[in-house]
Amino acid sequence: MKRFAWVGFLFLALTSAPAQVRVWQSTMTLPTYEEGLPDPNPPFDQYANNRFNYPYTLRHNLTDRRTDHAWRALFLENEYLKCSVLPDIGGHLYSCTDKISGRPMFYENPSIKKADVAYRGAWAAFGIEFNFPVSHNWVTVSPVDFAFGKKADGSASVQVGNVDRVYGMQWTVELILRPRSTVLEERVTLNNRSDVRHRFYWWNNAGVQVWDDSRIQYPMRFAASHGFREVQPWPIESDGNDLSIVKNHTKGPVSLFVHGSREPFMGVWNPHTNTGTVHFADFAQLPAKKIWSWGSDADGLDWRKALSDNNSAYVEIQAGLFRNQETYGFLEPRQAISFSEYWMPVRDIGGISRAHLAGVVNLNRQANTLVAGLNVNQPEHDATILISARDKRVFETKTDLLPERTWSHEIANADSQKYAFALRDSKGAILLRQTEAEYDWTPIADIQVGPQPSYHVPEPEKRTQDDWIQLGNEQELNGRLLQALQTYQDALAKLPDSFDLRKAAGRLCAGLLRFQEAQTYLEPVQ
């Protein structure tokens, strides 16, 4: 009895000790490939057909000149994680080391080696990239605003953001570490500061280093292609190829969106290091998930050489607001939206079955043995762990849990029935639970596999008012503003008294600063 009292006292002493999160600014020297002079003549936004860059210069003049560059760096550190942010390279999170395992959570490319990928051209692969209002946006390798500081609750944060020159919209990301927690919180705010609506999307792209045996562990049974043109089973392709294993990406890049799953987490597990990385977000706030890989074929190997000096490989865990990266939405005038994303390391549990803010659990079958492994994200005193089958208790224990101690248990002679894991806090509240292979999925009968139906706008002579408005709206979402205006004008030639068409044409003219023209459309509407 004295032994248990001493263990409890030691746990409380360790977890109640004052904890401080550190945050500071310094420099980080990295080999960096220089750029030549930029092109000062980008196409005007309204007349461009693809990427809209005006008034930004274009940065396609990349070189093979490598120099050591001392970059400004912001550091954020608690007992378990040490992270760095590079405000002069898009505000990307460059690194976040799990101090328990000693392994990086994200892809720490040892060089800043650029390729012609981004909206303006230059782009580099490392860490976490924040994409708003377009992909690989105008400042992805440019300086952004930043701030950092400590908070009264003992936490500390780094904040990065930018106001773009194309639409005048603002994004802000606050990266937060709290005492005694292995969770990196990412608070995102997207703000349309202007008086007209603008198109936008948000995708958070996190590179994670991988090896041939690395596993993509997303809770999904189906994946959708770009443009939602086709849906396929996941992870096994029709030829038996298992796409969840990186070495099997032999047919070119893998770029697939989660379909038919409402789960809030996704992750990558590396048997090579016995560690992994997990993303978590409230599905109601941030429902879209994607996996990206350059592939393991000849082209994929070439990209490893093009983007790094050590031929390292990575995949990207991507999270977004809309179902794919062809889908945009509108931020209305003065509208702002906010949401949070969370990142957590995994170690020594063999994989990822379920993740939540409390921790990560893996349930794994090894022959006739069920192996349960758990990483908690913060200390849990007097927690209860229960493993059951068909509502019958198979194993139960009360224990003190710490992030630095992996908990595991084996159940020998486990039969074929599904086992359930549950973690409760000292008051009995559920923190984490998972039943083998059970997830919040759309029923298979409701999933259409193969090519997907698409909407086709009727011919002009057959279009209704709603058809015209939908076409113009889609053109605006794709950034083709002059084309959308022409659509509204063509529609008004056929339907001159349409209130909705006049309002759409007038609103768009106002956004294009054609105020007199806007007045001619809007005055009859009033």
Helices and strands as residue ranges (DSSP letters): H 2-16, E 22-35, G 45-47, E 62-77, E 81-86, E 92-98, E 103-104, E 114-116, E 122-124, E 128-131, E 145-150, E 156-163, E 169-177, E 184-192, E 198-200, E 203-210, E 215-217, E 222-224, G 226-228, E 230-233, G 246-248, E 254-259, E 265-270, E 275-280, E 288-293, H 298-307, E 313-320, E 329-331, E 336-347, E 354-356, E 359-366, E 369-376, E 380-389, E 392-401, E 407-411, E 419-424, E 430-435, G 444-446, E 450-451, G 460-462, H 465-477, H 481-494, H 499-511, H 515-522, G 523-525
